[in-house]
């Protein structure tokens, strides 16, 4: 199915290739925990200090191009009802929570060392551990609170700070996915919007 393939395609934010190595910058105690438990702690998006975490791309939908094919006023109104009101947006994100683990592609980052050193009590990035990126991605699984291991869907990509590039990517992703969703006769408008929002 073409829309499923597009839904799971994140090359727009990670590029056509992945870095050979990545590393998390963390505290000594956290590093010890990673090694002993062979496990990373994933943080819920809502718990990040950045208020735009998890919502920036959704809010970008407000600026969607009116010339998009098959994107009528009814569709825009339904989406606007979700993303234009903070309480609706918060409720939506709570329904589909995301969990994040952050890595750096710079395994010897001067920035991380000077800005998140051991004197910074709020972050305390004292050290790093380097991983072979592909091997790490191939070995990932989810450990639940009950210590049960299960496979999950892991999406990864680069952090993009440039606003214009963010908007360009969101617009492109919306148009590409929406065209496929619209062509699926088994879907109603609410289903299409659901998958669109979950993608962005």
C-alpha positions in Angstrom: 0.0 0.0 0.0 1.5 3.3 -1.1 0.3 5.4 1.8 1.7 3.0 4.4 5.1 3.2 2.7 4.9 7.0 2.6 3.7 7.0 6.2 6.8 5.1 7.4 9.3 7.0 5.2 11.4 9.5 7.3 14.2 10.1 4.8 13.2 13.8 4.6 14.7 14.3 8.1 17.4 11.8 8.3 18.8 11.9 4.7 19.6 8.9 2.5 22.4 7.6 4.7 23.0 7.3 8.4 26.1 8.3 10.4 28.6 5.5 11.1 28.7 6.3 14.8 26.5 8.1 17.3 26.7 8.7 21.0 24.7 10.0 23.9 26.3 12.6 26.2 25.3 11.7 29.8 26.3 11.6 33.4 28.7 8.9 34.8 25.9 7.3 36.7 23.7 7.2 33.7 26.5 5.7 31.6 27.0 3.0 34.2 23.2 2.2 34.0 23.3 2.0 30.2 26.2 -0.5 30.3 24.8 -2.7 33.2 21.2 -2.8 32.0 22.0 -2.5 28.3 19.1 -0.1 28.2 18.4 3.6 27.4 15.8 5.7 29.3 13.4 7.2 26.8 11.8 10.5 27.8 8.2 11.3 27.1 7.9 14.3 24.7 5.7 16.3 27.1 8.5 16.1 29.8 11.1 18.0 27.7 11.8 21.5 28.8 11.3 22.8 25.2 7.5 23.8 24.8 7.8 23.2 21.1 8.9 19.6 21.4 6.4 17.4 19.6 4.1 20.3 18.5 6.2 22.4 16.2 5.4 20.3 13.1 1.7 20.1 14.0 1.5 23.9 14.4 3.1 24.2 11.0 -0.1 22.8 9.5 -1.6 26.2 10.1 0.4 27.5 7.2 -0.4 24.8 4.8 -0.6 25.7 1.2 -4.2 26.3 0.1 -3.4 24.9 -3.4 -2.9 21.4 -2.1 -4.9 18.9 -4.2 -7.9 17.4 -2.4 -7.3 19.4 0.7 -10.7 21.1 1.1 -12.1 23.6 3.6 -13.8 20.8 5.6 -10.5 19.0 6.0 -8.7 22.2 7.1 -11.4 23.0 9.6 -11.2 19.6 11.2 -7.4 19.9 11.5 -7.6 23.5 12.7 -9.9 22.4 15.5 -7.1 20.2 16.8 -4.0 22.3 16.3 -5.4 25.8 17.0 -6.4 25.3 20.6 -3.8 24.4 23.2 -6.1 22.1 25.2 -7.1 20.1 22.1 -3.4 19.9 21.0 -2.4 18.7 24.4 -5.2 16.1 24.4 -4.1 14.8 21.0 -0.5 14.4 22.0 -1.5 12.6 25.2 -3.5 10.2 23.1 -0.4 9.3 21.0 2.6 9.9 23.2 6.1 9.7 21.8 9.2 8.8 23.7 12.7 10.2 22.7 16.3 9.2 23.2 18.8 11.8 22.0 22.1 11.1 20.4 24.9 13.2 18.8 26.5 12.4 15.5 29.6 14.4 16.8 31.3 11.8 19.0 33.8 14.4 20.1 31.6 17.5 20.5 33.3 20.6 21.8 29.9 22.2 22.2 28.6 19.4 24.4 31.8 19.4 26.5 31.8 23.2 27.1 28.0 23.7 27.5 27.0 20.5 29.3 30.0 19.7 31.5 30.1 18.2 35.0 29.6 21.7 36.5 26.2 22.0 35.0 24.0 20.5 37.8 20.8 20.5 35.8 22.2 18.4 32.9 25.6 17.1 33.9 26.9 15.6 30.6 30.1 14.2 31.9 30.9 11.5 29.4 29.8 9.8 26.2 29.6 6.2 24.9 30.0 5.6 21.2 27.8 3.1 19.2 27.9 1.7 15.8 24.7 3.3 14.5 23.4 0.4 12.3 24.1 -2.2 14.9 22.3 -0.2 17.6 19.3 0.4 15.4 19.1 -3.3 14.5 19.2 -4.3 18.2 16.6 -2.0 19.6 13.5 -3.2 21.4 11.2 -1.8 24.0 11.4 -2.7 27.7 8.1 -2.0 29.5 7.7 -1.0 33.1 7.0 -4.7 33.9 10.4 -5.6 32.4 8.8 -7.3 29.4 10.7 -7.0 26.1 8.8 -6.3 22.9 9.5 -5.1 19.4 8.4 -1.6 18.6 8.4 1.0 15.8 11.5 3.2 16.0 11.6 6.4 14.0 14.8 8.4 13.8 16.2 11.5 12.2 18.1 14.7 12.6 17.0 17.6 14.6 16.2 20.5 12.2 16.4 24.0 13.7 15.9 26.0 10.6 12.3 27.2 10.5 12.0 27.6 6.8 13.4 24.1 6.2 11.0 22.7 8.9 8.0 24.2 7.1 9.3 23.0 3.7 9.6 19.5 4.9 6.2 19.5 6.7 4.5 20.9 3.5 6.2 18.2 1.4 5.3 15.4 3.8 1.7 16.5 4.1 1.2 16.7 0.3 2.8 13.4 -0.5 1.0 11.5 2.2 -2.3 13.2 1.8 -2.5 12.4 -1.9 -2.1 8.7 -1.1 -4.5 8.7 1.8 -7.1 10.5 -0.4 -6.8 7.8 -3.0 -7.6 5.0 -0.6 -11.4 4.4 -0.9 -11.5 2.5 2.4 -10.7 5.6 4.5 -13.0 8.3 5.7 -11.9 11.9 6.3 -11.3 11.3 10.0 -9.1 8.3 9.3 -7.0 10.3 6.8 -6.6 13.2 9.2 -5.6 10.8 12.0 -2.7 9.3 9.9 -1.7 12.7 8.6 -1.3 14.2 12.1 0.5 11.1 13.4 3.0 11.4 10.6 3.9 15.0 11.2 
